[in-house]
Amino acid sequence: MDELPAVIVTGSSGLLGSAVCDRLAGAGYQVFGFDRVGLPEPPKNHERVRDIECDVTDSSSVRAAMSKVAELTGSKLASVVHMAAYYDFSGEDSDLYDKVTVNGTDRLLNELEDFQCDQFVFTSTMLVHAPCSIGDHIREDDPLEAKWPYPQSKVKTERLIRDGHPGVPSVFLRMAGVYTDYGRQPTIVQQMKRIYEKDFQGHFFPGDSDAGQSAVHLDDAVESIVLTVERRQSIEPKTAILIGEADPLSYGDLQDLIGEELYGKEWATLYVPPTVAKVGAAVTDVLQGGDAFIKPFMVSMADDHYALDITRAKELLAWQPKHSLRETIPKMTGLLQSDSEAWFRKNGLN
């Protein structure tokens, strides 16, 4: 049995999960990466990361994975970092939100009852909150008002953990959208794509262009999770912590910054009424066989502003972002210009 403190990371083959596995292993933990078989393969970048097949939709698979960990750790865990979840940007509801995100969490927690576990970290989203007015900042105790199925599934799962498993020493990290030097965050990537291709639709916006949404660089997101694990003894159970850049770039400023970096001038953005934008989004989606990124449901949220009060993260984790989206955009555009084919491929675009 390994004497190092043990951590389970679910969703270990994902962008965030694989980076968290490597960082925790480097910080002195024995890491068990849980994920399904198949591409992308789980991380193998560190000798202290052990990959274990686990499908959270299958009770027998979860039970088998947890049994392996129990054998290797004596049923003692420093933390479980739970990131496995269903995500679909179409805005359509799906039974997979319950099957994967909600019930998958329940299956994992049921098996965890036989362990001595110091902490259960659930990666949630800032989108569980209602948006705030421009000039204000969202706090962890502010109302929950998820507007579409993805964040609604996170609200349901937080409630399941709090009420269905009240004895679990849980922490809810409500993350902003994660970006990298290459992009990866879907709305930012699509915004860059439209401007790079000089798409006529990219000049129109159906909301207040002064509104914006907080984001967080992958490195900063990973750091927040590692710090949460390391400070597990001092964080009160059922604590929610917002993780992201406090003051987001507005939609208009982001458009202008991308335009200046790509073409040396600001990108003109014009207001279009939401009713017109919804019709346009619906028609475009039909013409593209349902593959258009902008869906009609997004138009209603164009005004939503997500600025974050990260006081709690500073106080409990000694965390604040070291990167900013404003400073990273020139890196993204530089990589796009230097090798557009690689940039599109890494961002899952044609």
SEKOL-828183 format. One line per 8 residues: number of its first residue (from 1); their letters; for each residue x, y, z of N, C-alpha, C. Coordinates in steps of 0.2 Angstrom, whole numbers. Layout:
N
NUM	A	X:Y:Z:X:Y:Z:X:Y:Z  ...
% end
This chain:
350
1	MDELPAVI	4:-6:0:0:0:0:4:6:0  3:11:-5:7:17:-5:6:21:1  11:24:4:10:29:10:8:36:8  8:38:1:7:44:-1:-1:45:0  -3:51:2:-10:53:2:-13:52:-5  -19:49:-5:-22:46:-11:-28:51:-13  -29:52:-20:-34:56:-22:-37:53:-29  -43:53:-29:-47:51:-35:-49:57:-39
9	VTGSSGLL	-47:56:-46:-50:62:-50:-54:59:-55  -60:60:-56:-65:58:-61:-65:62:-67  -66:60:-73:-66:64:-79:-58:65:-80  -54:60:-79:-47:62:-79:-44:62:-86  -48:61:-91:-45:61:-98:-47:68:-101  -51:72:-97:-53:78:-100:-47:84:-100  -48:89:-103:-43:95:-103:-41:97:-96  -46:98:-91:-45:100:-85:-43:94:-80
17	GSAVCDRL	-46:88:-81:-44:82:-77:-37:80:-78  -35:79:-84:-28:77:-85:-23:82:-82  -24:88:-83:-19:93:-80:-20:93:-72  -25:92:-69:-26:91:-62:-22:85:-60  -23:79:-63:-20:73:-61:-12:74:-61  -9:77:-66:-2:78:-66:0:83:-61  -4:88:-59:-2:93:-54:-2:90:-47  -7:86:-46:-8:83:-39:-2:78:-38
25	AGAGYQVF	-1:74:-44:5:69:-43:11:73:-42  12:78:-45:19:82:-44:19:85:-37  13:86:-34:13:89:-27:13:84:-22  14:77:-24:15:72:-19:10:68:-17  5:67:-22:-1:63:-20:-1:57:-25  -4:51:-23:-5:46:-27:-12:47:-30  -12:47:-37:-18:49:-40:-21:43:-44  -28:43:-43:-31:37:-47:-36:41:-52
33	GFDRVGLP	-34:40:-58:-38:44:-63:-44:39:-66  -50:41:-64:-56:38:-66:-59:40:-73  -60:36:-78:-63:38:-84:-65:32:-88  -69:33:-93:-71:28:-98:-65:26:-102  -65:20:-105:-61:17:-110:-62:21:-116  -57:22:-120:-57:26:-127:-54:32:-127  -54:35:-133:-51:42:-133:-55:47:-131  -53:53:-128:-45:53:-127:-43:49:-121
41	EPPKNHER	-37:46:-122:-35:42:-116:-33:45:-110  -34:42:-104:-32:45:-98:-25:47:-98  -23:52:-93:-16:54:-93:-11:49:-91  -5:49:-93:0:44:-91:7:48:-91  6:54:-89:12:59:-89:16:59:-82  14:55:-78:17:55:-71:17:48:-68  22:45:-65:22:39:-62:17:38:-57  15:43:-53:11:42:-48:3:43:-50
49	VRDIECDV	2:43:-56:-5:43:-59:-7:36:-61  -12:33:-58:-14:26:-60:-21:27:-63  -22:25:-70:-28:25:-73:-32:19:-71  -39:20:-70:-43:15:-68:-50:16:-72  -52:11:-76:-58:12:-80:-64:13:-75  -68:18:-77:-74:19:-73:-79:23:-77  -85:20:-78:-91:23:-81:-96:24:-76  -97:31:-74:-101:33:-69:-108:31:-70
57	TDSSSVRA	-110:30:-76:-117:28:-77:-118:20:-76  -113:17:-74:-114:10:-73:-112:8:-65  -117:6:-61:-115:5:-54:-110:0:-53  -110:-6:-57:-105:-11:-56:-98:-8:-58  -97:-4:-63:-91:-1:-65:-88:3:-60  -93:7:-57:-90:12:-51:-88:8:-45  -92:2:-44:-90:-2:-38:-84:-5:-39  -82:-8:-45:-76:-11:-47:-70:-6:-46
65	AMSKVAEL	-71:0:-49:-66:5:-48:-64:7:-41  -69:7:-37:-68:9:-30:-65:4:-26  -67:-3:-28:-64:-8:-25:-56:-9:-26  -54:-7:-32:-47:-7:-34:-43:-2:-29  -47:4:-29:-43:9:-25:-43:7:-17  -48:4:-15:-49:2:-8:-43:-3:-6  -41:-7:-11:-36:-12:-10:-29:-9:-10  -28:-3:-14:-22:0:-14:-21:5:-9
73	TGSKLASV	-26:8:-6:-26:13:-1:-28:12:6  -30:5:7:-33:4:14:-40:8:15  -43:10:9:-49:14:10:-49:21:13  -43:23:12:-41:30:15:-40:35:9  -44:40:9:-43:45:3:-42:52:6  -37:56:3:-37:63:5:-42:67:2  -44:65:-4:-49:69:-8:-52:65:-14  -58:67:-16:-60:65:-22:-62:71:-26
81	VHMAAYYD	-59:72:-32:-60:78:-36:-65:75:-42  -71:77:-41:-76:74:-46:-78:79:-51  -75:77:-58:-76:82:-63:-80:78:-69  -82:72:-68:-85:68:-74:-92:71:-74  -94:73:-80:-101:76:-81:-103:76:-88  -109:77:-89:-112:78:-96:-112:85:-98  -110:87:-104:-110:94:-106:-112:94:-114  -117:98:-115:-119:99:-122:-121:106:-123
89	FSGEDSDL	-118:109:-128:-119:116:-129:-125:118:-134  -129:113:-136:-134:114:-140:-140:117:-136  -140:117:-129:-145:120:-125:-151:115:-125  -151:109:-128:-157:104:-128:-156:100:-121  -162:98:-119:-161:94:-113:-160:87:-115  -157:83:-110:-155:76:-112:-155:72:-105  -157:66:-106:-157:62:-100:-150:60:-98  -145:62:-102:-138:61:-100:-136:65:-94
97	YDKVTVNG	-140:71:-93:-138:75:-88:-140:72:-81  -145:69:-81:-147:65:-75:-143:58:-74  -142:55:-80:-139:48:-80:-131:49:-78  -128:54:-81:-121:55:-80:-119:60:-74  -122:66:-74:-120:71:-69:-123:70:-62  -130:69:-62:-133:68:-56:-133:61:-53  -135:56:-57:-135:49:-54:-128:47:-54  -124:49:-58:-117:46:-58:-113:49:-52
105	TDRLLNEL	-115:55:-50:-112:57:-43:-115:53:-37  -121:52:-38:-124:48:-32:-121:41:-32  -120:38:-37:-116:31:-37:-110:31:-34  -106:36:-36:-99:37:-33:-99:38:-26  -104:43:-23:-105:44:-16:-107:38:-12  -111:34:-15:-113:28:-12:-108:23:-10  -103:22:-15:-97:18:-14:-92:21:-10  -92:28:-9:-88:31:-5:-89:31:3
113	EDFQCDQF	-95:28:4:-97:27:11:-93:23:15  -89:18:11:-85:13:15:-78:16:15  -77:22:13:-70:25:14:-69:30:19  -63:31:22:-62:37:26:-59:42:21  -63:47:20:-62:52:15:-62:59:18  -57:63:17:-56:69:20:-60:75:16  -62:73:10:-65:79:6:-68:76:-1  -73:79:-3:-76:78:-9:-77:85:-13
121	VFTSTMLV	-73:85:-18:-73:92:-22:-78:91:-28  -83:95:-29:-87:94:-35:-86:100:-39  -84:99:-45:-83:105:-50:-89:107:-53  -92:113:-51:-98:115:-53:-97:121:-58  -101:126:-59:-101:131:-63:-104:137:-61  -101:143:-62:-103:150:-60:-110:151:-63  -112:147:-68:-119:148:-72:-124:145:-68  -123:142:-62:-128:140:-57:-132:147:-54
129	HAPCSIGD	-128:152:-55:-131:158:-52:-135:162:-57  -139:167:-54:-142:172:-59:-137:177:-61  -137:179:-67:-132:185:-69:-133:191:-64  -128:195:-64:-128:201:-60:-129:207:-65  -130:213:-62:-130:219:-66:-123:221:-67  -122:225:-73:-115:227:-75:-113:232:-69  -107:231:-66:-104:235:-61:-105:231:-54  -109:226:-54:-110:221:-48:-105:215:-49
137	HIREDDPL	-105:211:-43:-101:205:-43:-105:200:-40  -105:194:-43:-109:188:-40:-105:185:-34  -109:183:-29:-106:180:-23:-109:173:-22  -106:169:-18:-108:162:-17:-115:161:-14  -117:166:-10:-123:166:-7:-129:169:-11  -127:172:-17:-132:175:-21:-137:169:-24  -143:171:-27:-148:166:-29:-145:162:-34  -148:156:-34:-146:151:-40:-152:151:-45
145	EAKWPYPQ	-150:152:-51:-155:153:-56:-152:151:-63  -151:144:-63:-148:141:-69:-153:142:-75  -151:144:-81:-155:145:-86:-156:140:-92  -152:135:-92:-152:130:-97:-149:123:-94  -150:118:-97:-150:111:-94:-143:110:-91  -137:112:-94:-131:111:-91:-130:113:-84  -131:120:-83:-130:122:-76:-136:120:-72  -142:118:-74:-147:116:-70:-145:109:-67
153	SKVKTERL	-141:105:-71:-139:98:-69:-134:99:-63  -130:105:-64:-125:106:-58:-129:108:-52  -134:112:-52:-138:114:-47:-141:107:-43  -144:103:-47:-147:97:-45:-142:93:-41  -136:92:-44:-130:88:-41:-128:91:-35  -127:98:-34:-125:101:-28:-130:99:-23  -137:100:-25:-142:98:-20:-142:91:-17  -140:87:-22:-140:79:-21:-134:78:-15
161	IRDGHPGV	-129:82:-17:-123:81:-12:-124:84:-5  -127:90:-5:-129:93:1:-134:89:5  -140:87:2:-146:84:6:-146:77:6  -143:74:0:-144:67:0:-138:63:3  -132:67:4:-126:64:7:-123:69:12  -127:71:17:-125:77:21:-119:76:25  -117:70:26:-111:68:30:-104:69:26  -105:70:20:-99:71:15:-96:78:16
169	PSVFLRMA	-89:78:17:-86:85:18:-85:88:11  -90:91:8:-90:93:1:-88:100:1  -85:101:-5:-83:108:-8:-86:109:-15  -89:114:-16:-91:116:-23:-87:121:-26  -83:120:-31:-80:125:-35:-84:127:-41  -86:133:-41:-91:135:-46:-86:139:-51  -84:135:-56:-79:138:-61:-82:142:-66  -78:147:-68:-80:151:-74:-77:146:-80
177	GVYTDYGR	-79:149:-86:-77:145:-92:-69:145:-93  -67:139:-94:-59:138:-94:-57:139:-101  -51:143:-102:-48:144:-108:-41:142:-108  -37:141:-113:-30:140:-114:-27:145:-118  -21:145:-119:-17:149:-124:-20:148:-131  -22:142:-132:-25:140:-139:-32:142:-140  -36:143:-134:-43:145:-134:-47:140:-130  -50:135:-133:-53:129:-130:-60:132:-127
185	QPTIVQQM	-61:137:-124:-67:139:-122:-72:141:-127  -78:137:-128:-81:137:-134:-84:144:-137  -86:149:-132:-89:155:-135:-83:160:-137  -77:159:-134:-72:163:-136:-69:161:-142  -69:154:-143:-66:151:-149:-70:153:-155  -77:153:-154:-82:154:-160:-81:162:-161  -80:166:-156:-80:173:-158:-74:174:-162  -68:171:-160:-62:172:-164:-63:169:-171
193	KRIYEKDF	-66:164:-172:-67:161:-178:-71:165:-183  -76:168:-180:-80:173:-184:-77:179:-187  -72:181:-182:-69:187:-184:-63:185:-189  -60:180:-188:-54:178:-192:-57:177:-199  -63:174:-200:-66:172:-206:-69:178:-209  -70:184:-206:-73:190:-208:-81:188:-209  -83:184:-205:-90:182:-205:-95:188:-204  -99:189:-209:-104:195:-209:-108:195:-202
201	QGHFFPGD	-110:189:-200:-114:188:-194:-110:190:-188  -104:190:-188:-100:192:-182:-100:199:-181  -103:203:-185:-104:210:-183:-110:212:-179  -114:207:-178:-121:209:-175:-121:205:-168  -124:209:-163:-125:206:-157:-131:208:-154  -135:203:-151:-142:205:-149:-143:207:-142  -138:209:-139:-138:211:-132:-134:217:-130  -132:219:-124:-128:224:-122:-121:222:-123
209	SDAGQSAV	-117:226:-127:-110:224:-128:-106:226:-122  -108:229:-117:-105:230:-111:-105:224:-106  -109:220:-108:-110:214:-103:-104:209:-105  -102:205:-100:-97:200:-102:-97:194:-97  -93:189:-98:-94:183:-93:-86:181:-91  -86:180:-85:-79:179:-82:-77:172:-85  -70:172:-86:-67:166:-88:-61:165:-84  -58:159:-84:-52:157:-80:-47:153:-85
217	HLDDAVES	-41:154:-84:-36:151:-88:-35:144:-85  -34:139:-89:-33:132:-87:-28:131:-81  -22:135:-82:-17:134:-76:-20:137:-70  -24:142:-70:-27:145:-64:-32:140:-61  -36:137:-65:-41:133:-63:-38:127:-60  -33:124:-63:-29:118:-60:-27:120:-53  -24:126:-52:-21:128:-46:-26:129:-41  -32:131:-42:-38:132:-37:-40:125:-35
225	IVLTVERR	-40:120:-39:-41:113:-37:-36:110:-32  -30:111:-34:-24:108:-30:-24:112:-23  -25:118:-23:-25:122:-17:-31:119:-12  -37:118:-16:-43:115:-12:-41:109:-9  -38:104:-12:-36:98:-9:-31:99:-4  -26:103:-5:-21:104:0:-23:107:7  -29:111:6:-32:115:12:-38:111:14  -39:105:13:-45:101:14:-47:101:22
233	QSIEPKTA	-42:101:26:-43:101:33:-46:108:36  -45:113:32:-47:120:35:-53:123:31  -56:119:26:-62:121:23:-68:118:26  -73:122:28:-79:119:31:-83:115:26  -86:110:28:-90:106:23:-96:110:20  -98:108:14:-103:111:10:-102:119:8  -95:120:7:-93:127:6:-93:127:-2  -96:133:-4:-95:134:-12:-90:140:-13
241	ILIGEADP	-86:139:-18:-81:144:-19:-81:146:-27  -82:152:-29:-82:155:-35:-75:155:-38  -73:153:-44:-67:152:-47:-67:156:-54  -64:161:-54:-63:165:-61:-60:172:-60  -59:175:-66:-57:182:-66:-63:186:-64  -61:191:-59:-66:195:-56:-70:199:-61  -67:202:-65:-70:207:-70:-69:205:-77  -74:203:-80:-73:200:-87:-72:205:-92
249	LSYGDLQD	-69:203:-98:-69:208:-104:-77:208:-106  -79:214:-108:-86:214:-111:-85:211:-118  -91:210:-120:-92:207:-127:-89:212:-132  -90:218:-131:-88:223:-136:-80:224:-136  -78:224:-130:-70:225:-129:-67:219:-132  -70:213:-131:-67:207:-133:-67:207:-141  -72:209:-144:-73:209:-151:-67:214:-154  -67:220:-151:-62:225:-153:-55:222:-152
257	LIGEELYG	-53:219:-147:-46:216:-145:-45:211:-150  -49:206:-152:-48:201:-157:-47:204:-164  -51:209:-166:-50:213:-172:-44:216:-173  -42:220:-167:-35:224:-167:-29:219:-168  -30:213:-165:-24:208:-165:-24:205:-172  -29:204:-175:-29:200:-181:-29:205:-187  -32:211:-187:-32:215:-193:-29:222:-191  -27:224:-185:-25:230:-184:-30:236:-183
265	KEWATLYV	-36:234:-182:-41:239:-181:-47:236:-177  -51:240:-174:-57:237:-170:-62:234:-175  -66:229:-172:-71:225:-176:-77:228:-174  -81:231:-179:-87:234:-179:-92:230:-176  -96:231:-171:-101:227:-168:-108:231:-168  -113:229:-171:-119:232:-171:-125:229:-168  -129:232:-165:-135:229:-161:-140:227:-166  -143:221:-165:-148:218:-168:-153:216:-163
273	PPTVAKVG	-160:217:-165:-165:216:-160:-165:208:-159  -167:206:-152:-167:199:-151:-172:195:-155  -177:197:-157:-182:194:-161:-179:192:-168  -176:197:-170:-173:196:-177:-167:191:-176  -163:191:-171:-157:187:-170:-160:180:-169  -165:179:-165:-168:172:-164:-170:169:-171  -173:172:-175:-175:170:-182:-169:168:-186  -164:173:-186:-158:172:-189:-154:165:-187
281	AAVTDVLQ	-154:165:-180:-150:159:-177:-154:152:-179  -161:152:-179:-164:146:-181:-163:145:-188  -164:150:-193:-163:148:-200:-156:146:-201  -151:149:-198:-144:147:-199:-143:140:-197  -146:138:-191:-145:131:-188:-148:126:-193  -154:128:-196:-157:123:-201:-153:122:-207  -150:128:-210:-146:127:-216:-140:123:-214  -137:124:-208:-131:120:-207:-132:113:-204
289	GGDAFIKP	-139:111:-205:-140:104:-202:-140:103:-195  -142:108:-191:-142:108:-184:-135:109:-181  -130:111:-185:-123:111:-182:-121:118:-181  -125:123:-182:-123:130:-180:-122:131:-173  -116:135:-171:-115:136:-164:-120:140:-161  -122:145:-164:-127:150:-160:-134:147:-161  -137:145:-155:-143:143:-155:-148:148:-153  -155:148:-155:-159:153:-153:-160:154:-145
297	FMVSMADD	-159:149:-141:-159:150:-134:-153:154:-131  -148:155:-135:-142:159:-133:-144:166:-133  -148:168:-138:-150:175:-139:-153:178:-133  -157:174:-129:-161:177:-123:-156:178:-118  -150:176:-118:-145:176:-113:-139:181:-115  -140:185:-120:-134:189:-123:-133:195:-118  -138:197:-114:-136:202:-109:-134:200:-103  -133:193:-102:-131:191:-95:-124:193:-94
305	HYALDITR	-123:195:-88:-117:198:-85:-114:194:-79  -108:191:-80:-106:187:-75:-99:189:-73  -99:194:-68:-93:196:-64:-93:193:-57  -87:191:-55:-87:187:-49:-83:190:-43  -86:190:-37:-83:192:-31:-79:186:-29  -72:186:-29:-68:180:-28:-65:181:-21  -68:185:-16:-65:186:-10:-64:179:-6  -69:175:-7:-69:168:-3:-63:164:-5
313	AKELLAWQ	-62:164:-12:-56:160:-15:-50:163:-12  -49:170:-11:-43:173:-9:-42:171:-1  -48:171:2:-47:170:10:-46:162:11  -50:158:8:-49:151:10:-44:147:6  -42:149:0:-37:146:-4:-31:150:-5  -31:156:-3:-25:160:-5:-24:160:-13  -30:160:-16:-30:160:-24:-33:166:-27  -30:168:-32:-32:173:-37:-29:172:-44
321	PKHSLRET	-32:173:-49:-29:171:-56:-23:175:-57  -18:171:-60:-12:174:-62:-12:176:-69  -17:174:-73:-18:175:-80:-24:180:-81  -24:183:-87:-30:187:-88:-32:185:-96  -38:185:-97:-40:184:-104:-38:190:-109  -38:196:-106:-35:202:-110:-28:201:-112  -24:198:-108:-17:197:-110:-16:191:-114  -21:186:-113:-20:180:-117:-22:180:-124
329	IPKMTGLL	-27:184:-126:-30:185:-132:-24:186:-138  -19:190:-136:-14:191:-141:-10:184:-143  -9:180:-138:-6:173:-139:-11:169:-143  -17:169:-141:-22:165:-145:-22:167:-153  -23:174:-154:-23:176:-161:-16:175:-164  -10:175:-161:-4:174:-163:-3:166:-166  -6:162:-162:-6:155:-163:-11:153:-169  -16:157:-170:-21:156:-175:-18:158:-182
337	QSDSEAWF	-14:164:-181:-11:167:-187:-5:163:-190  -1:160:-185:5:156:-187:3:149:-190  -2:146:-187:-4:139:-190:-12:139:-189  -16:141:-193:-23:141:-193:-25:134:-193  -22:130:-197:-25:123:-197:-24:119:-190  -18:120:-187:-17:117:-180:-22:120:-175  -23:127:-176:-28:131:-171:-35:128:-172  -37:127:-178:-44:125:-179:-45:118:-176
345	RKNGLN	-40:113:-178:-40:106:-175:-40:106:-168  -36:110:-164:-35:109:-157:-42:112:-154  -45:116:-157:-52:119:-155:-58:115:-157  -56:109:-161:-62:105:-163:-66:108:-169  -63:112:-173:-67:116:-178:-64:113:-185  -69:114:-190:-67:112:-197:-64:118:-200
% end
